[in-house]
Amino acid sequence: MATEIRVPTLGESVSEATIGKWFKKAGDAIVADEPLVELETDKVTIEVPAPSAGTLSEITVQEGETVGVGALLGMIGAGSGAAPAPAAKQEAKPEAVAQASAPDAASTTKEAAAQTAKIAGEGPLEARDMPPAPSAAKLLAENNISADQVAGSGKRGQVLKGDVLDAVAKGAPSQPAETPKTPAAPAPSAPRAPTSANDEVREERVRMTKLRQTIARRLKEAQSTAAMLTTFNEVDMSAVMALRTKYKDIFEKKHGVKLGFMGFFTKAVTHALKEIPAVNAEIDGTDLIYKNYAHVGVAVGTDKGLVVPVVRDADQMSIAEIEKEIGRLGIAARDGKLSVADMQGGTFTISNGGVYGSLMSTPILNAPQSGILGMHKIQERPVVVGGQIVIRPMMYLALSYDHRIVDGKEAVTFLVRVKDSLEDPERLVLDL
């Protein structure tokens, strides 16, 4: 009896995903619970396991297509890897035809140029027998673009959401509205400048992942929505570094995790959030929502883009508990195993650009949060202490905040409280 492979529940507010990669092909033998396909949502990447053992008899959606929760992905039949039945004849995708017929790089370039011209509206597209995907249809309507102007990369030429985003980015001309009352909204990004044929053959076009598209959209939305401002300070890391050096071996032996800097910074942030609750608030319409808890997001760079897993109830944790949770989330992020629950509900974010050598930056808010702390590289610098010039390990701190919620006095006070806690870390242990 055949078993269906369907899109699982993706989490709160996540209704669709993009097929990232199939790990098996039709006809392959599979065992129960082994990963079959990778789904990319706007929050995380999820692997769908095989619901039963058998043979992958059919793949119903291809890589790059967008699907909703519960959609059929494929079928598992009985057997142990027999060859699949011949697939129904399908119309070849334009890019597949180009690859099959292109004898050299020059002809491939011509095919790509012709396809780009079609997307830009310079010529008619080939007929397709499937309507645009719902998410694509919505984008087409929002940008006032006809489906005939967009090259569909989905099954039987279906226009997918990514195809529309590509067309908008390339400057596809919009159709004149029937009753234009207001000017059409500008494209999210400026169209590319013309590229010479000599340069074009040396370029590589890669479709943005759903995660990367979401990162770009959310960062731009944060800049467009919030009244964002950044305040700076610097912290003498001598005390934290001395404490860490003194106890790191005992700490690791007792707790099974290394004593890093993030535990101290997260704890310092939770203390400051209690004193300045506006930095832990968000706007909902005409209301302000103050969070009486601290779910601290920790920005982590991965090969697929920036993700922000959340340390929940960090204000109720010890430094050891925070370090353990950050360690777990870091490993999950590296291995692509973060769950949707790991990514949701953050009230404040910490971004550590110092691990990459950044000396100073202005971090962008993780909307709808009203504050984000930027950590930076520790660098020995001459400073004046007690009237004497001494060399100390210093770090610049940056707090970006939403000025609609947080006043300048509150932002500066918050950053000073973080600085004070780090320069006198016993305050964190004594909860002062």
Residue pairs with C-beta under 8 A, 6 or more apart in sequence:
1 78
2 57
2 75
2 76
2 77
3 51
3 52
3 54
3 75
3 76
3 77
4 51
4 72
4 74
4 75
4 76
5 36
5 37
5 48
5 50
5 51
5 72
5 73
5 74
5 75
5 76
6 70
6 71
6 72
6 73
7 17
7 39
7 48
7 67
7 68
7 69
7 70
7 71
7 73
8 46
8 48
8 69
9 69
10 16
10 17
10 39
10 41
10 46
10 69
10 340
11 41
11 43
11 339
11 340
11 341
11 344
12 340
12 344
14 41
14 42
14 43
14 69
14 340
15 68
15 69
16 41
16 66
16 67
16 68
16 69
16 135
17 39
17 40
17 41
17 46
17 66
17 67
17 210
18 39
18 40
18 41
18 64
18 65
18 66
18 67
18 161
18 162
18 209
18 210
19 37
19 38
19 39
19 40
19 61
19 62
19 63
19 64
19 65
19 66
19 67
19 73
20 37
20 38
20 39
20 40
20 45
20 63
20 209
20 210
21 37
21 38
21 63
22 36
22 37
22 38
22 59
22 62
22 63
23 34
23 35
23 36
23 37
23 38
24 30
24 36
24 37
24 56
25 56
25 59
26 56
26 57
26 58
26 59
26 74
26 84
26 87
27 55
27 56
27 57
27 81
27 82
27 83
27 84
28 55
28 56
28 81
29 54
29 55
29 79
29 80
29 81
30 36
30 50
30 53
30 54
30 55
30 56
30 76
31 50
31 53
32 49
32 50
32 51
32 52
32 53
33 49
33 50
34 49
34 50
35 47
35 48
35 49
35 50
36 47
36 48
36 49
36 50
36 56
36 73
36 74
37 47
37 48
37 73
37 74
38 45
38 46
38 47
38 48
39 45
39 46
39 47
39 48
39 67
40 209
40 210
40 211
41 210
41 211
41 340
42 210
42 211
42 213
42 214
43 211
43 214
43 340
43 343
43 344
44 211
44 307
44 338
44 339
44 340
44 342
44 343
45 211
45 304
45 336
45 338
46 340
47 336
48 73
50 76
51 76
52 76
53 76
54 76
54 77
54 78
54 79
54 80
55 76
55 77
55 78
55 79
55 80
55 81
55 82
55 84
56 74
56 75
56 76
56 84
57 74
57 75
57 76
57 77
57 79
57 84
57 85
58 74
58 75
58 77
58 84
59 73
59 74
60 72
60 73
60 74
60 75
61 67
61 71
61 72
61 73
61 74
61 155
62 154
62 155
64 153
64 154
64 160
64 162
64 207
65 133
65 154
65 155
65 158
65 160
66 133
66 135
66 136
66 160
66 161
66 162
67 73
68 134
90 155
90 156
91 128
91 129
91 156
91 157
92 100
93 153
93 157
94 111
94 115
94 126
94 151
95 115
95 153
97 111
98 108
98 111
98 112
98 115
99 108
101 107
101 111
102 108
102 111
105 201
106 201
109 197
109 200
109 201
112 200
112 205
113 200
114 123
115 151
116 170
117 123
118 124
118 125
118 151
119 149
119 150
119 151
119 166
119 167
119 170
119 172
120 167
120 170
120 171
120 172
120 173
121 149
121 172
121 173
124 148
125 148
125 149
125 150
125 151
126 157
127 157
128 152
128 156
128 157
128 158
128 159
129 156
129 157
130 152
130 154
130 155
130 156
130 157
130 158
131 137
131 147
131 158
132 140
132 147
132 150
132 152
132 158
132 159
132 160
132 164
133 154
133 158
133 159
133 160
133 161
135 160
135 161
136 147
136 150
136 159
136 160
136 161
136 163
136 164
137 147
139 161
139 164
139 165
139 168
140 146
140 147
140 150
140 159
140 164
142 185
143 164
143 168
143 172
143 174
143 185
143 187
144 174
144 175
144 177
144 184
145 164
145 167
145 168
145 172
145 173
145 174
145 175
146 175
147 159
149 167
149 172
149 173
150 159
150 163
150 164
150 167
150 172
151 159
151 163
151 167
152 158
152 159
152 160
152 163
153 160
153 162
153 163
154 160
154 163
162 207
162 208
162 210
162 213
165 208
165 213
166 207
168 187
168 188
169 187
169 188
169 189
169 191
170 191
170 192
171 187
171 190
171 191
171 192
174 184
177 184
188 217
188 220
195 203
208 216
209 304
209 305
211 304
211 305
211 307
212 304
212 305
215 305
215 306
218 366
218 367
219 364
221 367
222 228
222 364
222 365
222 366
222 367
223 364
225 367
226 365
226 367
226 370
226 402
226 403
226 404
227 402
227 403
227 404
228 364
228 365
228 400
228 401
228 402
228 403
229 400
229 401
229 403
229 408
229 411
230 362
230 363
230 398
230 399
230 400
230 401
231 398
231 399
231 401
231 408
231 411
231 412
231 415
232 360
232 396
232 397
232 398
232 399
232 415
233 396
233 397
233 412
233 415
233 416
233 419
234 394
234 395
234 396
234 397
234 419
235 394
235 395
235 397
235 418
235 419
235 422
235 423
236 383
236 392
236 393
236 394
236 423
237 261
237 378
237 392
237 393
237 394
237 395
237 422
238 392
238 393
238 423
239 422
239 423
239 424
239 425
240 261
240 264
240 422
240 425
241 378
241 393
243 425
244 259
244 260
244 261
247 259
248 258
248 259
251 257
251 258
251 259
251 320
252 258
252 259
254 320
255 320
255 323
255 324
256 324
257 320
257 323
257 324
257 327
258 323
258 327
259 319
259 323
260 323
260 326
261 375
262 298
262 322
262 323
262 326
262 350
262 352
263 319
263 320
263 322
263 323
263 326
264 319
264 421
264 422
264 425
264 428
265 350
265 373
265 375
265 418
265 422
266 296
266 298
266 311
266 314
266 322
266 326
266 350
267 314
267 317
267 319
267 322
267 421
267 428
268 417
268 418
268 421
268 422
268 428
269 294
269 296
269 314
269 348
269 350
269 373
269 418
270 294
270 296
270 314
270 315
271 417
271 421
271 427
271 428
271 431
272 279
272 414
272 415
272 417
272 418
272 421
273 279
273 280
273 294
273 315
273 347
273 348
273 414
274 294
274 315
275 413
275 414
275 417
276 406
276 410
276 413
276 414
276 417
277 290
277 291
277 292
278 290
278 370
278 405
278 406
278 407
278 410
279 348
279 370
279 371
279 399
279 401
279 406
279 410
279 411
279 414
280 290
280 291
280 294
280 347
280 348
280 370
280 371
281 288
281 289
281 290
281 291
281 370
281 405
282 288
282 289
282 291
282 347
282 368
282 369
282 370
282 405
283 289
283 368
283 370
283 402
283 404
283 405
284 368
288 405
291 347
293 313
293 315
293 347
294 313
294 314
294 315
294 347
294 348
295 310
295 311
295 312
295 313
295 314
295 345
295 346
295 347
295 348
296 310
296 311
296 314
296 346
296 347
296 348
296 349
296 350
297 308
297 309
297 310
297 311
297 346
297 348
297 349
297 350
297 366
297 369
298 308
298 309
298 310
298 311
298 326
298 329
298 349
298 350
298 352
299 306
299 307
299 308
299 349
299 350
299 351
299 352
299 366
300 306
300 307
300 308
300 309
300 329
300 330
300 333
301 356
302 333
302 334
302 336
304 336
307 333
307 338
307 343
308 343
308 346
308 349
308 366
309 329
309 330
309 332
309 333
309 338
309 342
309 343
310 329
310 342
310 343
310 344
310 345
310 346
311 317
311 322
311 325
311 326
311 329
312 345
314 322
317 325
319 428
319 429
329 338
329 342
331 337
332 338
332 339
332 342
346 366
346 369
347 369
348 369
348 371
348 372
348 373
349 363
349 365
349 366
349 369
349 371
349 372
349 373
350 372
350 373
350 375
351 363
351 372
351 373
351 374
351 375
352 374
352 375
353 361
353 363
353 374
353 375
353 376
353 377
354 375
354 376
354 377
354 378
354 395
357 377
358 376
358 377
359 376
359 377
359 379
359 396
360 376
360 396
360 398
361 374
361 376
361 398
362 374
362 398
362 400
363 372
363 373
363 374
363 398
363 400
364 372
364 400
365 371
365 372
365 400
365 401
365 402
366 372
369 402
370 401
370 402
370 404
370 405
370 406
371 399
371 400
371 401
371 402
371 406
371 411
371 414
372 399
372 400
372 401
373 397
373 398
373 399
373 415
373 418
374 397
374 398
374 399
374 400
375 395
375 397
376 395
376 396
376 397
376 398
377 395
378 393
378 394
378 395
379 393
379 394
379 395
380 391
380 392
380 393
380 394
381 391
381 392
381 394
382 389
382 390
382 391
383 389
383 390
383 391
383 392
383 394
384 390
385 392
397 415
397 418
397 419
399 411
399 414
399 415
399 418
401 411
401 414
406 414
420 427
421 427
421 428
426 432
